[in-house]
Amino acid sequence: MNARVQGKVALVTGGAKGIGAASVRLLAAEGAQVLISDLDVVAGEALAAEIGSAVAFIRHDVSDEGEWRQVIAHVRERYGLLDILVNNAGILIGGCIEQTSLADWHTVMRVNADSVFLGCREGIALMKERGGSIINLSSVAALAGRDDYLAYSASKGAVAALSRSVAVFCRRRKYRIRCNTLHPDGVLTDMTRGGLPEGVDPGRLTIDSDPMNRMCRPEDVASSVLFLASDEARAINGVELRVDSGQMVMGI
């Protein structure tokens, strides 16, 4: 059986850890050449070295317009094309409407939403001749009210709305670029571990131990990234795919 993304070139932002790292590993294992972009140079270079020649790393501030242009130019020079763009980089800052500062709001929006706008805009310029798949990481927080993560929820809602518009834009222009969003619920990563109460065993919160738990593993989300990146999903465009073990339909 052929590898599912054999011969494709992928860029994964925030690819040094968590969902990004799991996606990098899986895409590379299924035949893609993968470029990790991240601010964490140590973790990014270590992951690239661990996987081998199929993976490379570049330092990248995803909120910076100039750096996006540099990264896409690097992809063009090194690989000549881009088939898969995974806009995964993101941050989490808690706070309700009464507690969230304008500075925190702007920070979250720059990293979580502005970066996806920039990634899609710059990525399309390289992808449009051959086509490809854009996968933007949103959240179930974009679909349901979260009073404790106001800015985060708003930023992920922006990602979902942006992605629908990108899907329509590309289809109307016959670019053969698909754009979809993934909406995980709790995913056990370093970022989410930081918000857990002290003394709680993270492993006991995942669906591994109890199907009624909310948390899954980064690999569970990476499997959906791989599917949307592959030609198996060639007719799937503008979709909001929940990776939440059914939590949304039960009520957040």
C-alpha positions in Angstrom: 0.0 0.0 0.0 1.3 3.4 -1.0 2.1 6.0 1.7 -0.8 8.4 2.0 1.1 11.6 1.3 4.0 10.2 -0.7 6.0 12.9 -2.5 4.1 15.8 -1.0 5.7 18.8 0.8 4.2 20.0 4.1 4.8 23.0 6.3 3.6 22.6 9.9 3.6 25.7 12.1 4.2 25.2 15.8 5.5 21.9 14.8 8.1 21.3 17.5 5.6 20.1 20.2 2.2 18.8 20.9 -0.3 18.4 18.0 2.3 19.9 15.6 5.0 17.4 16.5 2.6 14.5 16.2 1.5 15.7 12.8 5.1 16.1 11.7 5.9 12.6 12.7 2.8 11.1 11.0 3.1 13.1 7.7 6.8 12.1 7.5 6.0 8.5 8.2 3.5 8.6 5.4 5.9 9.9 2.8 5.9 13.7 3.0 8.9 16.0 3.2 8.0 18.2 6.2 9.3 21.6 7.3 8.8 22.4 10.9 8.3 26.1 11.8 8.4 27.1 15.4 9.9 29.7 17.9 11.3 26.8 20.0 14.6 26.2 18.2 15.9 23.5 20.5 12.8 21.4 20.4 12.3 21.9 16.6 15.9 21.0 15.7 15.7 18.0 18.1 12.6 16.7 16.4 14.0 17.1 12.9 17.2 15.3 13.9 15.1 12.5 15.5 13.0 11.9 12.4 15.8 12.2 9.9 16.2 13.6 6.3 12.5 13.8 5.6 12.1 16.7 8.1 13.8 20.1 8.4 13.3 23.0 10.8 13.1 26.8 10.5 12.7 29.4 13.2 9.5 31.3 12.6 7.4 33.9 14.5 4.0 33.1 12.9 2.6 36.5 13.9 5.2 38.4 11.8 4.3 39.2 8.2 7.9 39.5 7.0 8.8 36.1 8.5 6.0 34.4 6.8 7.3 35.7 3.5 10.8 34.5 4.3 9.5 31.0 5.3 7.4 30.6 2.1 10.5 31.8 0.1 12.5 29.2 1.9 10.0 26.5 1.0 10.0 27.6 -2.7 13.8 27.6 -2.8 14.3 24.3 -1.0 11.3 22.2 -2.3 9.9 24.2 -5.3 6.3 23.7 -4.2 4.0 23.3 -1.2 1.2 20.7 -1.0 0.2 20.8 2.6 0.0 23.8 5.0 -0.9 23.0 8.6 -1.5 26.3 10.6 -1.2 24.8 14.0 0.7 27.3 16.1 -1.2 28.8 18.9 -1.3 30.0 22.5 -3.7 29.9 25.4 -4.3 32.7 27.8 -7.2 32.4 30.2 -9.6 35.1 31.3 -13.3 36.1 31.1 -14.7 39.2 29.6 -14.2 41.2 32.9 -10.6 40.0 33.4 -9.1 39.9 29.9 -6.8 42.9 29.2 -6.6 44.4 25.7 -2.9 43.5 25.6 -3.8 39.8 26.2 -6.5 40.0 23.6 -4.1 41.4 21.0 -1.5 38.8 21.9 -3.8 35.9 21.4 -5.3 37.3 18.2 -1.9 37.9 16.7 -0.6 34.4 17.4 -3.9 32.4 16.9 -5.7 34.3 14.2 -3.4 36.8 12.4 -0.9 33.9 11.8 -3.5 31.8 10.1 -4.5 34.8 7.8 -0.9 35.3 6.9 -0.2 31.6 6.4 -3.2 31.2 4.1 -2.4 34.3 2.1 1.3 33.6 1.6 0.8 29.8 1.3 -1.9 30.2 -1.5 0.6 32.1 -3.6 2.9 29.1 -3.7 0.2 26.4 -3.7 -2.2 27.7 -6.4 -0.5 26.3 -9.5 -0.4 22.7 -8.3 -3.2 22.8 -5.6 -3.0 21.4 -2.1 -4.6 21.2 1.3 -4.7 23.9 4.0 -5.5 22.6 7.5 -6.2 25.2 10.2 -6.3 24.3 13.8 -9.4 25.8 15.5 -11.1 24.4 18.6 -14.5 23.4 19.9 -14.2 26.7 21.8 -15.0 28.4 18.5 -18.3 26.6 18.3 -19.5 26.9 21.9 -19.3 29.6 24.6 -16.3 29.5 27.0 -16.5 32.2 29.6 -13.0 31.3 31.0 -11.1 31.6 27.7 -12.6 34.6 26.0 -9.8 35.7 23.7 -8.8 32.1 22.8 -12.4 31.3 21.9 -12.7 34.4 19.8 -9.4 33.8 18.0 -10.4 30.2 17.1 -13.8 31.5 15.9 -11.9 33.8 13.6 -9.9 30.9 12.3 -13.1 29.0 11.4 -14.7 31.9 9.6 -11.5 32.7 7.8 -11.1 29.1 6.6 -14.6 29.0 5.1 -13.9 32.2 3.2 -10.5 30.7 1.9 -12.3 27.5 0.8 -14.8 29.5 -1.2 -12.1 31.8 -2.7 -10.0 29.0 -3.9 -12.9 27.0 -5.3 -14.3 29.9 -7.2 -10.8 30.5 -8.8 -10.3 26.8 -9.5 -7.1 26.7 -7.5 -7.7 23.1 -6.3 -6.7 24.2 -2.8 -8.9 22.8 -0.1 -9.2 24.6 3.3 -10.6 22.9 6.3 -10.6 23.4 10.1 -10.0 20.9 12.9 -11.8 21.5 16.2 -10.3 19.5 19.0 -11.6 19.6 22.6 -9.1 18.8 25.3 -5.8 17.5 24.0 -3.1 16.4 26.4 -0.2 18.7 25.4 2.4 20.7 27.3 0.1 23.8 26.9 -3.0 22.1 28.4 -1.0 20.4 31.2 -0.1 23.9 32.5 -3.7 24.6 33.2 -4.4 21.4 35.1 -4.9 21.5 38.9 -1.8 20.6 40.9 -1.6 16.9 41.7 -3.9 15.7 38.9 -2.6 12.8 36.9 -3.1 13.9 33.3 -3.3 10.3 32.0 -6.4 9.7 34.0 -8.2 12.5 32.2 -7.9 11.0 28.7 -10.2 8.7 26.7 -7.5 6.0 27.2 -8.7 5.5 30.7 -12.4 6.4 30.4 -14.4 7.0 27.2 -16.4 9.7 29.0 -13.2 11.8 29.6 -12.7 14.9 27.4 -9.0 14.7 26.6 -7.4 12.9 23.8 -3.8 12.5 22.6 -2.0 14.7 20.1 -1.8 11.6 17.8 -5.6 11.5 17.6 -5.6 15.0 16.1 -2.7 14.2 13.9 -4.6 11.3 12.3 -7.2 13.9 11.1 -4.5 16.2 9.9 -3.1 13.3 7.8 -6.6 12.5 6.4 -7.3 16.0 5.4 -3.8 16.4 3.9 -4.2 13.2 1.7 -6.0 12.8 -1.6 -8.5 10.6 0.3 -10.1 13.9 1.3 -10.0 15.5 -2.1 -13.8 16.2 -2.0 -13.7 17.6 1.5 -13.5 21.4 1.5 -14.7 24.1 3.9 -15.5 21.6 6.6 -15.3 22.0 10.4 -14.2 18.6 11.7 -14.6 18.1 15.4 -12.1 15.9 17.2 -13.8 15.9 20.6 -15.0 12.3 21.3 -18.6 13.5 21.0 -18.3 16.2 23.7 -19.9 18.9 21.6 -23.1 16.9 21.0 -23.4 16.2 24.7 -23.0 19.8 25.6 -19.8 21.5 26.6 
